[in-house]
Amino acid sequence: MGGCNPLTSNTLTSCKPEPVCKDAVYTFADNSRILSNATYFSGNASEYDWVLDKGNIFNTNTTGGELALTLTQANGGSRISSTHYVHYGTITARLKTGHWAGVVTAFITMSDIRDEIDWEFPGTNTLEGQSNYFWQGYIPTKGNNGGTHKIPTDAFANYHDYTIDWKPKSLTFAIDGQVVRTINQADTVDASGVSRFPNTPSRVQLSLWPAGIESSAPGTVEWSGGMINWQDPEYLKNGHFYTLIDKVTIKCADPKPPGLNITAYRYGANATSQTPLISFTNETTLLNGTPMRFGGESLRLHGAIAVLAGLLFTLVL
């Protein structure tokens, strides 16, 4: 789940379907809805709202309410990813960024074929945020898709709402409800007629990552504000750098609303990199499902049932 690219797999159905978008306001009174090890995720998006891909997280006080993502020299940064995908919609993250050179706070959407929409915050300038977008990981040969935007007050000391409003024909970035940038899909069509505009179901991701390290390209280090100072007094006191997440709000805006029995998105027949067709499906998203067909309908016999049956068989023997 999350990262299996159907366009580079054996068939489009080699990857599991992607859990369909769900309207929600995610708060972090505790970590019970975050799976602490993403490798254990079964595909059941009703069981967990987020998975921890890497790193370490914690709540900032005993009553909860703020989720801290940490960066240490050992963990290489932290990232959480939503279990549900979004295929157009309005996503807002209320957060406080880091404020250390080389340390980058990120709030992005990422699809399995590398469509990407970014809010990123290099730590040395807490009065600016940067927006960006990519189509299937394509890097422009001339210029870039990025933009820089003023933040009303210090982003480390104060919470702000950062919004991605993603529609089939436009992409809008906002800070505290004020629009700071709009990209029109029509303006992304290249000379060959290909629209290099994000258009595939994506997970929401929040992260704190180390750009100012020896393995980074010189341009990346410069962009992030320089090399990370692992002797920084705050780092030595706390044992980590951090960013704080207050809440994440998702309002789905699928071009066609899913029906009641829809569970997931599936890359459709004849999909290519230029036309990544997306369809709804009622197939299970569970990784341990086994397909069975009755009366022309696709059903799944879950692995848990098979395991129980095996245990009973062993007991009988």
C-alpha positions as CSV (number, residue, x, y, z in Angstrom):
1,M,0.0,0.0,0.0
2,G,1.3,3.4,-0.9
3,G,4.0,3.6,-3.5
4,C,3.2,0.7,-5.8
5,N,3.3,2.3,-9.2
6,P,0.7,0.6,-11.5
7,L,2.1,2.2,-14.6
8,T,5.5,0.5,-14.1
9,S,4.1,-2.8,-12.7
10,N,3.4,-6.0,-14.6
11,T,-0.2,-5.0,-15.0
12,L,-2.4,-2.1,-13.8
13,T,-4.0,-4.5,-11.3
14,S,-0.7,-5.7,-9.8
15,C,-1.0,-2.9,-7.2
16,K,-3.8,-2.9,-4.7
17,P,-6.6,-0.4,-5.1
18,E,-6.2,2.8,-3.2
19,P,-8.6,3.6,-0.3
20,V,-11.1,6.2,-1.5
21,C,-11.2,9.8,-0.1
22,K,-13.0,10.5,3.1
23,D,-14.1,13.9,4.5
24,A,-12.5,14.3,7.9
25,V,-11.0,16.5,10.5
26,Y,-8.0,14.8,12.0
27,T,-6.8,15.9,15.4
28,F,-4.2,14.3,17.6
29,A,-5.4,13.9,21.1
30,D,-3.4,10.7,21.1
31,N,-1.6,8.4,18.6
32,S,-4.2,5.6,18.6
33,R,-5.2,6.3,14.9
34,I,-1.5,6.3,13.7
35,L,0.1,3.0,12.9
36,S,3.6,3.2,14.3
37,N,5.1,1.0,11.7
38,A,3.9,1.4,8.1
39,T,5.2,-2.0,7.1
40,Y,2.4,-3.6,9.2
41,F,-0.4,-1.7,7.4
42,S,-2.9,-4.2,6.0
43,G,-4.8,-1.8,3.8
44,N,-7.6,-1.3,6.2
45,A,-8.1,2.5,6.1
46,S,-10.9,2.3,8.7
47,E,-8.5,1.0,11.3
48,Y,-5.9,3.7,11.0
49,D,-6.0,7.3,9.7
50,W,-2.2,7.6,9.3
51,V,0.9,5.4,9.1
52,L,4.4,6.4,10.4
53,D,6.7,5.7,7.4
54,K,9.8,6.5,9.3
55,G,11.2,8.4,12.3
56,N,9.6,9.1,15.7
57,I,6.5,11.0,16.8
58,F,4.9,12.0,20.2
59,N,2.3,14.1,21.8
60,T,3.6,17.3,23.4
61,N,1.7,16.9,26.7
62,T,-0.2,14.4,28.7
63,T,-3.6,15.6,27.5
64,G,-2.5,15.4,23.8
65,G,-3.6,17.9,21.2
66,E,-0.3,18.5,19.3
67,L,1.5,15.9,17.3
68,A,5.3,16.3,17.1
69,L,7.3,14.9,14.3
70,T,11.0,14.7,15.2
71,L,14.3,14.8,13.4
72,T,17.5,13.4,14.9
73,Q,20.9,12.5,13.5
74,A,20.0,8.9,14.0
75,N,16.4,8.7,12.7
76,G,16.9,10.8,9.5
77,G,13.6,12.6,10.0
78,S,9.9,11.6,10.4
79,R,7.0,11.3,8.1
80,I,3.3,10.3,8.4
81,S,1.1,9.4,5.4
82,S,-2.7,9.2,5.3
83,T,-4.3,5.8,4.7
84,H,-7.1,7.3,2.6
85,Y,-6.2,8.9,-0.8
86,V,-7.5,12.2,-2.2
87,H,-8.5,12.6,-5.8
88,Y,-9.0,16.4,-5.8
89,G,-10.2,18.2,-2.8
90,T,-9.3,20.9,-0.2
91,I,-6.6,19.9,2.3
92,T,-5.6,22.1,5.2
93,A,-2.8,21.5,7.7
94,R,-2.6,23.6,10.8
95,L,1.0,23.5,12.0
96,K,4.1,25.1,13.4
97,T,7.3,24.7,11.4
98,G,10.8,24.1,12.5
99,H,13.3,27.0,12.6
100,W,16.7,25.4,12.2
101,A,19.1,25.7,9.2
102,G,19.0,22.6,7.0
103,V,15.8,21.3,8.6
104,V,12.7,21.3,6.3
105,T,9.0,21.0,7.3
106,A,6.8,19.6,4.6
107,F,3.1,19.2,4.0
108,I,2.4,17.5,0.6
109,T,0.3,15.2,-1.4
110,M,2.0,12.3,-3.2
111,S,0.5,9.9,-5.7
112,D,1.7,6.4,-6.5
113,I,2.9,7.6,-9.9
114,R,4.7,10.6,-8.4
115,D,2.2,13.4,-8.9
116,E,3.0,15.8,-6.1
117,I,1.8,19.0,-4.5
118,D,3.9,20.7,-1.9
119,W,4.0,23.2,0.9
120,E,7.6,23.3,2.2
121,F,9.3,25.4,4.9
122,P,13.1,25.6,5.0
123,G,13.9,26.4,8.6
124,T,16.0,29.6,8.4
125,N,13.2,31.8,7.2
126,T,10.0,31.4,9.3
127,L,8.2,34.3,7.6
128,E,8.1,32.5,4.2
129,G,6.6,29.3,2.8
130,Q,7.2,27.7,-0.6
131,S,4.6,26.1,-2.9
132,N,5.4,23.6,-5.6
133,Y,3.9,20.9,-7.8
134,F,5.2,18.0,-10.0
135,W,3.6,15.8,-12.6
136,Q,4.8,12.2,-12.3
137,G,8.1,13.3,-10.9
138,Y,8.9,15.3,-14.0
139,I,11.5,18.1,-13.3
140,P,11.2,21.1,-15.7
141,T,14.2,21.6,-17.9
142,K,13.8,25.4,-17.7
143,G,12.9,27.2,-14.5
144,N,10.8,25.4,-11.9
145,N,7.2,25.2,-10.7
146,G,7.9,26.7,-7.3
147,G,6.7,29.9,-5.6
148,T,7.6,31.7,-2.4
149,H,4.9,33.3,-0.1
150,K,4.9,35.6,2.9
151,I,3.6,34.2,6.2
152,P,1.9,36.8,8.4
153,T,3.7,35.9,11.6
154,D,6.6,33.7,12.7
155,A,5.8,30.1,11.5
156,F,7.7,28.5,14.3
157,A,6.1,30.5,17.2
158,N,2.6,30.6,15.8
159,Y,0.1,28.1,14.2
160,H,-1.0,28.9,10.7
161,D,-3.4,27.1,8.3
162,Y,-1.7,26.0,5.0
163,T,-4.2,24.9,2.3
164,I,-4.0,23.0,-0.9
165,D,-7.2,23.4,-3.0
166,W,-6.8,20.9,-5.8
167,K,-9.3,20.8,-8.6
168,P,-9.2,19.2,-12.1
169,K,-8.7,22.6,-13.7
170,S,-6.8,24.5,-11.1
171,L,-4.5,24.3,-8.0
172,T,-4.7,27.0,-5.4
173,F,-2.4,27.6,-2.3
174,A,-3.6,29.6,0.7
175,I,-2.3,30.7,4.0
176,D,-4.8,31.4,6.8
177,G,-7.6,31.4,4.3
178,Q,-5.9,33.9,2.0
179,V,-5.1,32.8,-1.5
180,V,-1.4,33.3,-2.3
181,R,-1.1,31.4,-5.6
182,T,-3.2,29.7,-8.3
183,I,-2.1,27.4,-11.1
184,N,-4.4,26.7,-14.0
185,Q,-4.3,23.2,-15.5
186,A,-4.6,24.7,-19.0
187,D,-1.3,26.6,-18.5
188,T,0.6,23.3,-17.8
189,V,0.0,21.8,-21.3
190,D,3.3,21.4,-23.2
191,A,4.0,21.7,-26.9
192,S,3.2,18.0,-27.4
193,G,-0.2,18.5,-25.8
194,V,0.6,16.7,-22.5
195,S,-0.8,18.4,-19.4
196,R,1.9,18.2,-16.7
197,F,-0.6,18.8,-13.9
198,P,-1.1,16.5,-10.9
199,N,-4.2,14.4,-11.6
200,T,-4.0,11.1,-9.8
201,P,-5.2,10.0,-6.3
202,S,-2.6,11.0,-3.6
203,R,-1.9,10.4,0.0
204,V,-1.5,13.4,2.3
205,Q,2.0,13.4,4.0
206,L,3.6,15.6,6.7
207,S,7.2,15.4,7.5
208,L,10.3,16.9,9.0
209,W,13.4,16.0,6.9
210,P,17.1,16.8,6.8
211,A,18.2,18.7,3.7
212,G,21.4,20.2,5.2
213,I,23.5,17.0,5.4
214,E,26.6,15.8,3.6
215,S,24.6,13.4,1.2
216,S,22.4,16.2,-0.1
217,A,23.2,18.1,-3.3
218,P,24.9,21.5,-2.8
219,G,21.9,23.3,-4.2
220,T,19.6,21.5,-1.8
221,V,21.8,22.4,1.2
222,E,21.8,26.0,0.1
223,W,18.0,26.1,-0.4
224,S,17.4,24.7,3.1
225,G,19.5,27.3,4.7
226,G,22.8,25.5,5.1
227,M,24.1,22.5,7.0
228,I,22.3,21.2,10.1
229,N,24.0,22.1,13.4
230,W,23.8,19.0,15.5
231,Q,25.3,21.0,18.4
232,D,22.4,23.5,18.4
233,P,21.5,24.2,22.0
234,E,17.8,23.4,21.4
235,Y,18.8,20.1,19.8
236,L,21.1,19.2,22.7
237,K,18.4,20.1,25.2
238,N,15.5,18.3,23.6
239,G,17.4,15.5,21.9
240,H,15.7,16.3,18.5
241,F,14.4,19.0,16.2
242,Y,10.6,19.1,15.7
243,T,7.5,20.4,14.0
244,L,4.1,20.5,15.6
245,I,0.8,19.5,13.9
246,D,-2.5,20.7,15.4
247,K,-4.9,19.2,12.9
248,V,-5.5,18.3,9.3
249,T,-8.8,18.9,7.5
250,I,-9.7,17.1,4.3
251,K,-12.7,17.9,2.1
252,C,-13.0,15.5,-0.9
253,A,-14.0,16.8,-4.3
254,D,-13.9,13.8,-6.7
255,P,-15.0,14.9,-10.2
256,K,-17.8,12.3,-9.8
257,P,-18.9,11.4,-6.3
258,P,-18.3,7.8,-5.4
259,G,-21.3,5.5,-4.8
260,L,-22.2,4.0,-1.5
261,N,-20.4,0.7,-2.1
262,I,-17.2,2.3,-3.5
263,T,-14.1,1.4,-1.5
264,A,-11.2,2.5,-3.6
265,Y,-9.6,4.0,-6.7
266,R,-8.2,1.8,-9.4
267,Y,-6.1,2.8,-12.5
268,G,-8.4,2.0,-15.4
269,A,-7.9,-0.1,-18.5
270,N,-5.6,1.4,-21.2
271,A,-4.1,3.9,-18.7
272,T,-0.7,5.3,-19.7
273,S,1.6,7.9,-18.4
274,Q,-0.1,10.5,-20.5
275,T,-3.6,9.3,-19.7
276,P,-3.6,7.8,-16.2
277,L,-7.3,6.9,-16.2
278,I,-8.8,6.5,-12.7
279,S,-12.0,4.6,-11.9
280,F,-13.9,3.7,-8.8
281,T,-14.1,0.1,-7.5
282,N,-15.7,-1.9,-4.7
283,E,-12.7,-4.2,-4.5
284,T,-11.1,-4.7,-1.1
285,T,-8.0,-2.7,-0.3
286,L,-6.8,-5.4,2.1
287,L,-3.3,-6.7,1.3
288,N,-4.2,-10.3,2.5
289,G,-7.4,-10.6,0.5
290,T,-7.9,-13.5,-1.9
291,P,-10.2,-12.8,-4.9
292,M,-13.2,-15.1,-5.4
293,R,-16.0,-14.7,-7.9
294,F,-19.6,-15.5,-7.3
295,G,-22.4,-14.5,-9.7
296,G,-20.0,-12.2,-11.6
297,E,-19.2,-10.1,-8.5
298,S,-15.7,-9.9,-7.1
299,L,-15.5,-10.9,-3.4
300,R,-12.5,-11.4,-1.1
301,L,-11.7,-14.2,1.4
302,H,-9.5,-12.4,3.9
303,G,-6.3,-13.9,5.1
304,A,-7.4,-13.9,8.7
305,I,-10.1,-16.4,7.9
306,A,-7.6,-18.6,6.2
307,V,-5.3,-18.5,9.2
308,L,-8.1,-19.4,11.6
309,A,-9.1,-22.3,9.3
310,G,-5.6,-23.5,9.3
311,L,-5.4,-23.4,13.1
312,L,-8.7,-25.3,13.5
313,F,-7.5,-27.9,11.0
314,T,-4.3,-28.3,13.1
315,L,-6.3,-28.7,16.3
316,V,-8.5,-31.3,14.8
317,L,-5.4,-33.3,13.7
